[in-house]
Amino acid sequence: MPKGGLLVLLMLFASSTAHADTHDVFGTYLTEEQNSHVQIKECDDGSPCGVIVWLNPEMLDEGVTQETAKTKAGEPVLGLTMLKGFARKKSDWRGGTIYHPGRDKTYASRLSRMENGDLEVKGCIAFICQTQIWTPVAAD
């Protein structure tokens, strides 16, 4: 086989075996309930932090706007940091927390990017976890 053909074969093999970086969780996502967008950026320590940047107006109670929506604890929902405290592990981010504004509850959490680009978000109590799939939001 000519040297150029071997190079092409090696490049094709490398691209077919490449996997999504499960640690690349940064970006803006639509939550599974489709009620908000969460923007995940680096915290000061380089770990992911997720902030609510949009609320679906169709899912807000009558008379409530994105700007006036409050958590069960009375804090503004828009701008709320709901994901924080993660540590990079072998295949995902763990040890963090996720805050549920409607329940005023905080859960242990894990994050990882799926091969299709979606974000797998787990909220856990002890060893029982609930998984949600969040989809990327196109940049404006």
C-alpha positions in Angstrom: 0.0 0.0 0.0 1.4 3.5 -0.8 2.5 5.6 2.1 -0.3 8.1 1.5 -3.0 5.4 1.6 -1.8 4.1 4.9 -2.0 7.6 6.4 -5.6 8.0 5.2 -6.5 4.6 6.7 -4.9 5.6 10.0 -6.8 8.9 10.0 -10.1 7.1 9.3 -9.5 4.6 12.0 -8.6 7.3 14.5 -11.8 9.3 13.7 -14.0 6.2 13.9 -12.7 5.2 17.3 -12.8 8.8 18.8 -15.2 9.2 21.7 -16.9 12.3 22.9 -15.1 13.9 25.8 -17.4 13.1 28.8 -15.8 15.9 30.7 -16.8 18.6 28.2 -20.0 19.5 29.9 -19.7 23.3 29.3 -22.4 25.1 27.3 -26.1 25.9 27.6 -28.7 23.2 27.9 -32.5 22.8 27.8 -33.6 20.8 30.9 -35.5 17.6 30.4 -38.7 19.2 31.7 -38.1 22.0 29.0 -38.8 24.6 31.6 -35.4 26.3 31.7 -32.0 26.8 30.1 -28.9 26.1 32.3 -25.6 27.6 31.3 -22.6 25.6 32.5 -19.4 27.5 32.8 -16.2 27.0 34.7 -16.2 27.9 38.4 -13.1 29.7 39.7 -11.5 26.3 40.3 -12.2 25.0 36.7 -15.0 22.7 37.7 -18.5 23.1 36.2 -21.1 25.5 37.6 -24.6 25.7 36.2 -26.7 28.9 36.3 -30.4 29.2 35.2 -30.3 31.8 32.3 -33.9 31.4 30.8 -37.3 30.2 32.0 -40.0 29.0 29.7 -42.7 31.6 29.9 -45.4 29.0 29.0 -44.6 27.0 32.2 -44.7 29.9 34.6 -47.7 30.6 36.8 -50.1 33.3 35.6 -48.7 36.7 36.5 -45.2 35.4 37.0 -42.4 36.5 34.7 -38.8 35.3 34.3 -37.7 38.2 36.3 -40.2 37.7 39.2 -40.1 33.9 39.4 -38.9 32.7 42.8 -37.7 29.5 44.3 -39.7 27.8 47.0 -37.3 29.5 49.4 -38.1 32.9 47.9 -34.9 33.5 45.9 -34.9 34.6 42.3 -34.8 31.7 39.9 -33.2 33.5 37.0 -29.4 33.7 37.7 -29.6 31.0 40.3 -26.5 28.7 40.5 -28.1 25.2 40.6 -25.0 23.1 39.8 -21.7 23.4 41.7 -19.0 21.6 43.7 -17.9 19.0 41.1 -14.6 17.1 41.0 -13.2 15.6 37.8 -13.2 11.8 38.0 -12.1 9.2 35.5 -15.3 9.3 33.3 -17.4 12.1 34.6 -17.8 15.0 37.1 -18.9 13.8 40.6 -19.2 15.1 44.1 -21.2 18.1 43.2 -24.7 19.2 44.0 -27.9 20.1 42.0 -30.5 22.3 43.5 -34.2 21.9 42.6 -35.8 25.4 42.9 -39.4 24.1 43.0 -38.7 21.7 45.9 -36.0 23.8 47.7 -33.9 20.6 47.8 -30.3 19.9 47.1 -29.1 16.5 45.8 -25.7 14.9 45.2 -25.0 15.1 41.5 -23.0 13.7 38.6 -22.5 15.2 35.1 -21.2 13.7 31.9 -21.4 14.5 28.2 -22.9 11.8 26.0 -21.6 10.9 22.6 -24.5 12.6 20.9 -23.7 15.9 22.7 -26.5 15.7 25.2 -25.8 16.1 28.9 -26.5 13.3 31.4 -27.4 14.8 34.7 -27.9 12.6 37.8 -29.4 13.7 41.1 -28.9 11.3 43.9 -30.0 10.6 47.5 -27.6 8.0 48.9 -27.3 5.3 46.2 -30.6 6.1 44.5 -30.2 8.3 41.5 -32.6 9.9 39.0 -31.1 10.6 35.5 -32.2 13.4 33.2 -31.0 14.1 29.7 -30.5 17.8 28.9 -30.1 18.9 25.3 -27.7 21.6 24.0 -29.2 24.9 23.1 -28.0 26.5 19.9 -26.1 29.8 20.5 -28.0 32.9 19.7 
